[in-house]
Amino acid sequence: MADWTHKNLRDVEDQAPGFGVEQFQSARFANEALGAQSTGVSLMGVKAGQRQAFAHRHENAEEVYVILRGAGRMKLDEDIIDVGPLDAIRVAPGVTRAFEAGDEDLEMLAFGPRHQGDGEIIRNGFWGEG
């Protein structure tokens, strides 16, 4: 394998349909497509007026999210912040996070170190709903 990889992130398979959440979001995890050994890179989107289908947190991985287009909100544990184009948000390990799109689709990059099996999904109640 070459010492570099070139891949358009829009060509990476959207994993959201496999999780049954395509009505809310898209999720293109590019780690394998890039052959990344220790770095995780994802192109994610949330459809206008929707929230991600679940929140998540990591025990070991710090992540950085960069908003590419759209505007909305991000919930980080109990805090909610407004986000828009080119905002960069660093999230420490242990912080639960999820996005909500505003009136238009929200698109962001997520990247950080890969820790195999390090991720917990929180499906219900994160935004305060039932």
C-alpha positions, -999 to 999 in steps of 0.1 A, spaced: 0 0 0 12 35 -8 22 59 20 -8 81 12 -44 78 2 -67 101 -18 -104 97 -14 -134 120 -19 -155 117 13 -187 118 -7 -176 85 -24 -175 67 10 -205 46 17 -232 62 38 -236 40 69 -268 56 81 -291 33 62 -274 3 78 -283 17 112 -319 25 100 -314 63 107 -312 77 71 -343 98 76 -323 118 102 -287 118 91 -259 106 70 -226 91 83 -196 84 61 -169 68 82 -137 71 60 -112 53 82 -112 21 62 -115 38 28 -84 59 37 -65 30 52 -61 51 84 -42 33 111 -47 56 140 -69 85 129 -106 85 125 -123 108 99 -160 110 92 -183 132 70 -216 135 88 -248 153 81 -281 160 99 -311 167 78 -329 201 82 -351 202 113 -338 169 126 -316 157 154 -291 129 152 -308 96 159 -286 91 190 -259 107 210 -226 92 217 -194 95 238 -160 80 239 -140 68 269 -106 76 254 -109 95 222 -109 133 219 -127 144 188 -128 176 168 -159 186 147 -158 212 120 -190 225 106 -188 227 68 -223 241 60 -256 248 76 -263 259 112 -278 243 142 -271 233 177 -248 208 195 -255 194 229 -225 186 250 -236 169 282 -259 195 297 -247 224 275 -262 234 242 -243 256 218 -251 272 184 -229 261 156 -224 273 120 -199 272 91 -163 267 100 -170 265 138 -146 239 153 -156 221 185 -132 200 205 -149 174 226 -130 157 254 -133 120 262 -164 113 284 -185 141 270 -218 130 254 -226 148 222 -252 151 195 -262 176 167 -295 192 157 -299 209 123 -317 242 119 -337 252 88 -312 236 64 -290 205 64 -260 205 87 -228 190 75 -197 184 95 -163 166 96 -153 147 127 -118 135 133 -97 122 162 -76 92 173 -90 58 167 -95 36 198 -110 2 187 -143 -4 206 -143 30 222 -177 44 218 -210 43 236 -243 51 220 -270 69 240 -304 64 222 -331 79 245 -336 110 266 -304 129 258 -322 160 246 -346 157 275 -374 139 256 -390 107 269 
